[in-house]
């Protein structure tokens, strides 16, 4: 079926920034790619949805599924890893369902979540999120080929090092970044290994309507210590150490298998990365300024 997808300039710019000039041809050929999958999977594309820097996402009518989401990325490896993670969470109601996949061509067909509201745009409580965090703690999928948590740590700090250049010069920041990276490297070698979402925060959890509840989306998965997935929830909006400790206690008490001291160590080690991420966008952000002070000890 014929489609006509007009990719906004802002979306094209994000894809080119993420993937380089090689994504130009992919963006130019997007109409044909969508049409191909629409024919193959029985879809009628309805609208472009907001997406990050890695993909283009469309709401579709599906002959087999009613409504569905077609997610396309120029990088087949990203699609392959996401499909692997979603298959690992098959049957977990707090993870979005994978309906079909052609990861070699960068395509995933996902369930449509009705009336979706991202938690970052809503009121939420940590107690509400605990069942989701517990449900996602599954063993490594059989035969899964995913990056290690150590690889994910290097990605996080490589990204943070680049972002740190957008901040006003701080003579102590390179030392904090090096110390945070080293601490996270050490932590990544321990803990009980499992499937790690890798980017689990309030922007990647949706509260869906019709009784669907909280659902995690957009994993950047790896294999290793699942404690990493709790850090953003312990630190979200935190501006004092007492609150951080209370959240770590709540998560440790509410989720089976969580090591309280290990979670605290992850929070301390990642504080500088959280600070840089926040302060590059809002230099006076109270959360970001506390994270930076906390990282300095």
C-alpha positions as CSV (number, residue, x, y, z in Angstrom):
1,X,0.0,0.0,0.0
2,X,1.3,3.5,-0.9
3,X,2.5,5.6,2.0
4,X,3.7,9.1,2.4
5,X,5.9,9.7,5.4
6,X,7.3,13.2,5.8
7,X,10.2,13.1,8.3
8,X,10.5,16.4,10.2
9,X,13.8,18.2,9.8
10,X,14.4,17.8,13.6
11,X,14.0,14.0,13.4
12,X,16.3,13.9,10.4
13,X,18.9,16.0,12.2
14,X,18.8,13.7,15.3
15,X,19.3,10.6,13.1
16,X,22.2,12.2,11.2
17,X,23.8,13.4,14.5
18,X,23.5,9.8,15.8
19,X,24.5,7.8,12.8
20,X,26.4,10.3,10.6
21,X,26.1,11.0,6.9
22,X,25.3,7.3,6.2
23,X,21.8,7.9,7.5
24,X,21.1,10.4,4.8
25,X,20.2,7.7,2.2
26,X,18.1,5.8,4.8
27,X,16.1,8.9,5.6
28,X,15.6,9.6,1.9
29,X,14.4,6.0,1.3
30,X,12.1,5.9,4.4
31,X,8.9,6.1,2.4
32,X,9.8,3.0,0.4
33,X,11.0,1.2,3.5
34,X,7.7,1.9,5.3
35,X,5.7,0.8,2.3
36,X,7.6,-2.4,2.1
37,X,6.8,-3.3,5.7
38,X,3.3,-2.1,5.4
39,X,2.7,-4.6,2.5
40,X,4.6,-7.4,4.2
41,X,3.0,-7.1,7.6
42,X,-0.4,-5.9,6.6
43,X,-0.1,-2.4,8.0
44,X,-1.7,1.0,7.3
45,X,0.6,3.7,8.7
46,X,-1.4,6.4,10.5
47,X,1.0,8.9,12.1
48,X,4.6,9.5,13.1
49,X,5.2,9.3,16.9
50,X,7.8,11.1,18.9
51,X,11.1,9.1,19.0
52,X,14.6,9.5,20.2
53,X,17.8,9.7,18.1
54,X,18.0,6.0,17.1
55,X,14.7,5.4,15.3
56,X,11.5,6.4,13.5
57,X,8.3,5.2,15.1
58,X,4.8,5.1,13.4
59,X,1.4,4.2,14.7
60,X,-0.3,1.8,12.3
61,X,-3.5,-0.1,11.8
62,X,-2.6,-3.8,11.6
63,X,-4.7,-6.5,9.9
64,X,-3.6,-9.0,12.5
65,X,-3.3,-6.9,15.7
66,X,-5.7,-4.0,15.4
67,X,-3.3,-1.2,16.2
68,X,0.5,-1.6,16.4
69,X,3.7,0.4,16.3
70,X,6.3,0.1,13.5
71,X,9.8,1.0,14.8
72,X,12.6,1.5,12.2
73,X,16.2,2.2,12.8
74,X,19.2,2.6,10.4
75,X,21.3,0.3,12.7
76,X,20.3,-3.4,12.5
77,X,22.3,-4.1,15.6
78,X,20.0,-1.8,17.7
79,X,16.9,-3.6,16.4
80,X,18.5,-7.0,17.0
81,X,19.4,-6.2,20.6
82,X,16.0,-4.7,21.3
83,X,14.2,-7.8,19.8
84,X,16.4,-10.1,21.9
85,X,15.5,-8.3,25.1
86,X,11.8,-8.1,24.3
87,X,11.8,-11.9,23.6
88,X,13.5,-12.4,27.0
89,X,10.6,-10.6,28.6
90,X,7.9,-12.6,26.8
91,X,5.0,-13.0,29.2
92,X,6.1,-10.1,31.5
93,X,3.2,-7.7,31.5
94,X,5.4,-4.8,32.4
95,X,7.4,-5.0,29.1
96,X,6.0,-4.0,25.7
97,X,5.1,-7.0,23.5
98,X,7.1,-7.8,20.4
99,X,4.7,-8.7,17.6
100,X,7.1,-9.3,14.7
101,X,10.6,-8.4,13.8
102,X,13.0,-8.1,10.9
103,X,16.0,-6.9,12.8
104,X,18.4,-7.4,9.9
105,X,16.5,-4.6,8.2
106,X,16.1,-2.6,11.4
107,X,12.4,-3.2,11.8
108,X,10.3,-4.1,14.9
109,X,6.5,-4.4,15.1
110,X,5.4,-3.6,18.7
111,X,2.1,-3.7,20.5
112,X,0.2,-0.4,20.6
113,X,-0.2,0.9,24.2
114,X,-3.5,2.7,24.6
115,X,-3.6,6.2,26.0
116,X,0.1,6.2,26.7
117,X,1.6,8.7,29.2
118,X,5.3,8.6,29.9
119,X,6.0,8.8,33.6
120,X,8.4,11.7,33.1
121,X,5.3,13.7,32.1
122,X,3.1,12.5,35.0
123,X,2.8,12.1,38.7
124,X,4.2,8.8,40.0
125,X,5.4,7.2,43.1
126,X,8.3,4.8,43.6
127,X,6.0,2.3,45.3
128,X,4.0,2.2,42.1
129,X,7.1,1.4,40.0
130,X,8.5,-1.3,42.2
131,X,6.4,-4.2,40.7
132,X,7.6,-3.2,37.2
133,X,11.2,-3.2,38.4
134,X,10.8,-6.5,40.1
135,X,9.1,-8.1,37.1
136,X,11.9,-7.1,34.6
137,X,14.5,-9.0,36.7
138,X,14.7,-12.1,34.6
139,X,17.7,-14.4,33.9
140,X,19.8,-14.0,30.7
141,X,17.8,-15.3,27.7
142,X,19.1,-18.6,26.4
143,X,21.7,-18.1,23.7
144,X,21.3,-14.3,23.8
145,X,24.0,-12.3,22.2
146,X,24.0,-9.0,23.9
147,X,26.7,-6.5,25.1
148,X,28.0,-7.0,28.5
149,X,27.3,-4.5,31.3
150,X,30.9,-3.6,31.2
151,X,30.3,-2.5,27.5
152,X,27.3,-0.4,28.7
153,X,29.4,1.3,31.3
154,X,32.0,2.3,28.8
155,X,29.2,3.7,26.5
156,X,27.7,5.7,29.3
157,X,30.9,7.3,30.3
158,X,32.1,7.9,26.7
159,X,28.8,9.7,26.2
160,X,29.2,11.6,29.5
161,X,32.8,12.7,28.6
162,X,31.5,14.2,25.4
163,X,28.6,16.0,27.2
164,X,31.0,17.3,29.8
165,X,32.6,19.5,27.2
166,X,29.3,21.4,27.0
167,X,29.6,22.5,30.6
168,X,31.7,25.5,31.9
169,X,35.2,24.4,32.7
170,X,35.5,22.6,36.1
171,X,39.0,21.6,37.0
172,X,37.8,18.7,39.1
173,X,35.4,17.2,36.6
174,X,37.8,15.0,34.7
175,X,38.9,13.4,38.0
176,X,35.3,12.7,39.0
177,X,34.5,11.2,35.6
178,X,37.6,9.0,35.8
179,X,36.7,7.9,39.3
180,X,33.1,7.2,38.4
181,X,34.1,5.1,35.4
182,X,36.5,3.1,37.4
183,X,34.0,2.4,40.2
184,X,31.3,1.4,37.6
185,X,33.8,-0.9,35.9
186,X,34.5,-2.7,39.2
187,X,30.7,-3.0,40.0
188,X,30.0,-4.4,36.5
189,X,32.2,-7.4,37.3
190,X,29.9,-8.5,40.2
191,X,26.3,-9.1,41.1
192,X,23.9,-11.7,39.9
193,X,23.8,-11.6,36.1
194,X,20.5,-11.1,34.3
195,X,18.9,-9.2,31.5
196,X,19.4,-5.5,32.0
197,X,17.2,-2.9,30.3
198,X,20.1,-0.5,30.3
199,X,18.1,2.8,29.9
200,X,15.3,2.4,32.5
201,X,14.1,5.7,33.7
202,X,10.8,7.7,33.8
203,X,11.1,8.7,30.2
204,X,11.1,5.0,29.1
205,X,8.2,3.8,31.2
206,X,4.6,4.4,30.0
207,X,1.4,4.3,32.0
208,X,-1.0,2.8,29.5
209,X,-4.8,2.9,29.7
210,X,-7.5,0.2,29.5
211,X,-5.9,-1.6,32.5
212,X,-2.5,-2.2,30.8
213,X,-0.7,-0.3,33.6
214,X,3.0,0.5,33.6
215,X,5.1,-0.8,30.7
216,X,8.8,-0.4,30.0
217,X,9.8,0.6,26.4
218,X,13.0,1.3,24.4
219,X,15.6,-0.9,26.1
220,X,19.3,-0.5,25.4
221,X,19.9,-4.1,26.7
222,X,22.9,-5.8,28.1
223,X,23.8,-8.7,30.3
224,X,25.1,-8.3,33.8
225,X,24.2,-6.9,37.3
226,X,20.5,-5.8,37.1
227,X,21.1,-3.3,39.9
228,X,22.0,-0.8,37.2
229,X,18.3,-0.6,36.2
230,X,17.4,0.7,39.7
231,X,19.8,3.7,39.9
232,X,17.7,6.3,38.0
233,X,14.7,5.5,40.2
234,X,16.7,5.9,43.4
235,X,18.1,9.2,42.2
236,X,15.3,10.8,40.3
237,X,14.9,14.4,41.4
238,X,17.0,13.7,44.6
239,X,18.5,16.8,46.2
240,X,19.7,15.4,49.5
241,X,21.5,12.2,50.6
242,X,18.7,11.3,53.1
243,X,16.2,11.0,50.3
244,X,18.6,8.9,48.2
245,X,19.1,6.5,51.2
246,X,15.4,6.2,51.8
247,X,14.8,5.3,48.1
248,X,17.6,2.8,48.1
249,X,16.1,1.2,51.2
250,X,12.6,1.1,49.6
251,X,13.9,-0.5,46.5
252,X,16.1,-3.0,48.4
253,X,13.2,-4.0,50.7
254,X,10.6,-4.2,47.9
255,X,12.5,-6.1,45.2
256,X,13.8,-9.6,45.9
257,X,17.4,-10.2,45.4
258,X,18.6,-6.5,45.5
259,X,21.8,-5.9,47.5
260,X,21.3,-2.7,49.4
261,X,25.1,-1.8,49.5
262,X,25.6,-2.6,45.9
263,X,22.7,-0.4,44.8
264,X,24.1,2.4,47.0
265,X,27.6,2.0,45.4
266,X,26.1,2.1,41.9
267,X,24.3,5.4,42.8
268,X,27.4,7.0,44.1
269,X,29.5,5.8,41.1
270,X,26.9,7.2,38.6
271,X,26.2,10.5,40.4
272,X,28.7,12.4,38.2
273,X,27.1,11.0,35.0
274,X,23.7,12.1,36.2
275,X,25.0,15.5,37.1
276,X,26.6,16.1,33.7
277,X,23.4,14.9,31.9
278,X,21.3,17.4,33.8
279,X,23.6,20.4,34.1
280,X,24.3,20.5,30.3
281,X,20.6,21.3,29.8
282,X,19.9,23.3,32.9
283,X,23.0,24.8,34.6
284,X,21.0,25.7,37.8
285,X,19.1,22.5,38.1
286,X,18.9,21.7,41.9
287,X,19.0,17.9,41.2
288,X,22.0,18.2,39.0
289,X,23.9,20.5,41.3
290,X,23.3,18.1,44.2
291,X,24.5,15.1,42.1
292,X,27.7,17.0,41.4
293,X,28.3,17.9,45.0
294,X,27.6,14.3,46.0
295,X,30.0,13.0,43.4
296,X,32.7,15.2,44.9
297,X,32.1,13.7,48.3
